[in-house]
Amino acid sequence: MSESPDHLPDLARLSAIPVERIRYFAEADSSIVDHMGTGVLFLIAWWSGPAVENFRTLSHVIGNLDPDGQLEFVVIDVDGAEGLKEVLKSFWGYIGGYGETAWIKSGRVISTSERGSRPECFEPNTRALLQLVEQDRVHLA
């Protein structure tokens, strides 16, 4: 599993945040979640209009709520994520290619977009994750 530049130009064209903030993997397994600190994991299906549009929407939300880049933003090609899909099926039941999204803290999924196309959850789930980041900062100070 290594970062892939294959679709970075596509992500740059669609994204409201600099592509340098995005880690893209054409293939990934469940260890990707274990190695994430605090951030958002997005499963993109390049063949799916809703997934591509949901990526665009999510990048706007992250850009607006996290302009300083506190959160990791990991994008994984759903077609190369067989091992990851098995782990995440417990949250969605199946991966439908809608741009399923998970909010992760310390290698643990704390919320998901649930099934289907659910862009209305992007802002509240991202706000909640950023609140946890702020709580940790206050706690450590």
URCORFEN-V609175 format. One record per residue. RES is the residue in three letters. SS is DSSP state (@ for helix, = for strand, . for the rest). BURIAL is + if it has 24 or more other ideal C-beta (glycine too) atoms within 12 Angstrom, else -. D_CENTER is the distance of its C-alpha to the mean C-alpha in Angstrom with 1 decimal. Layout:
[[RES;SS;BURIAL;D_CENTER] [RES;SS;BURIAL;D_CENTER]]
This chain:
[[MET;.;+;16.6] [SER;.;-;16.3] [GLU;.;-;14.4] [SER;.;-;15.6] [PRO;.;-;16.9] [ASP;.;-;17.6] [HIS;.;+;15.3] [LEU;@;-;14.9] [PRO;@;-;17.6] [ASP;@;-;16.0] [LEU;@;+;12.8] [ALA;@;-;15.2] [ARG;@;-;17.2] [LEU;@;+;14.6] [SER;.;+;12.7] [ALA;.;+;14.2] [ILE;.;+;13.3] [PRO;.;-;14.9] [VAL;@;+;13.6] [GLU;@;-;14.7] [ARG;@;+;11.8] [ILE;=;+;9.3] [ARG;=;+;9.5] [TYR;=;+;9.9] [PHE;=;+;11.4] [ALA;.;+;13.7] [GLU;.;-;14.4] [ALA;.;+;13.0] [ASP;.;-;14.3] [SER;.;+;13.8] [SER;@;-;14.6] [ILE;@;+;11.2] [VAL;@;+;10.3] [ASP;@;-;13.8] [HIS;.;-;13.5] [MET;.;+;10.6] [GLY;.;+;12.3] [THR;=;+;10.5] [GLY;=;+;7.0] [VAL;=;+;3.5] [LEU;=;+;2.2] [PHE;=;+;3.0] [LEU;=;+;6.7] [ILE;=;+;8.9] [ALA;.;+;12.6] [TRP;.;+;14.7] [TRP;.;-;17.6] [SER;.;-;16.2] [GLY;@;-;17.0] [PRO;@;+;15.0] [ALA;@;+;11.7] [VAL;@;+;12.7] [GLU;@;-;13.7] [ASN;@;+;10.7] [PHE;@;+;8.7] [ARG;@;+;11.7] [THR;@;+;11.8] [LEU;@;+;8.4] [SER;@;+;9.4] [HIS;@;-;12.7] [VAL;@;+;11.7] [ILE;@;+;10.0] [GLY;@;+;13.1] [ASN;@;-;15.4] [LEU;@;+;14.4] [ASP;.;+;13.6] [PRO;.;-;16.0] [ASP;.;-;16.8] [GLY;.;-;13.5] [GLN;.;+;13.6] [LEU;.;+;9.9] [GLU;=;+;8.2] [PHE;=;+;5.5] [VAL;=;+;5.0] [VAL;=;+;5.6] [ILE;=;+;8.0] [ASP;=;+;11.0] [VAL;@;+;11.7] [ASP;@;-;15.3] [GLY;@;+;15.1] [ALA;.;+;13.4] [GLU;@;-;16.4] [GLY;@;-;16.5] [LEU;@;+;12.9] [LYS;@;+;13.7] [GLU;@;-;16.7] [VAL;@;+;15.1] [LEU;@;+;12.5] [LYS;@;-;15.4] [SER;@;-;16.8] [PHE;@;+;14.3] [TRP;@;+;14.5] [GLY;.;-;17.8] [TYR;.;-;16.8] [ILE;.;+;14.0] [GLY;.;+;15.3] [GLY;.;+;13.4] [TYR;.;+;12.4] [GLY;.;+;8.7] [GLU;.;+;8.1] [THR;=;+;5.2] [ALA;=;+;5.8] [TRP;=;+;6.8] [ILE;=;+;8.5] [LYS;=;+;11.9] [SER;.;-;14.2] [GLY;.;-;12.8] [ARG;=;-;13.0] [VAL;=;+;10.9] [ILE;=;+;12.3] [SER;=;+;11.1] [THR;=;+;9.5] [SER;.;+;10.0] [GLU;.;+;13.0] [ARG;.;-;14.7] [GLY;.;-;15.0] [SER;.;+;13.9] [ARG;.;+;13.3] [PRO;.;+;12.3] [GLU;@;-;14.8] [CYS;@;+;12.6] [PHE;@;+;10.0] [GLU;@;+;12.6] [PRO;@;-;14.2] [ASN;@;+;11.3] [THR;@;+;10.2] [ARG;@;-;13.9] [ALA;@;-;14.4] [LEU;@;+;12.1] [LEU;@;+;13.9] [GLN;@;-;17.1] [LEU;@;+;16.7] [VAL;@;+;16.3] [GLU;@;-;19.4] [GLN;@;-;21.2] [ASP;@;-;20.8] [ARG;@;-;22.1] [VAL;@;-;25.1] [HIS;@;-;25.7] [LEU;@;-;26.0] [ALA;.;-;28.2]]
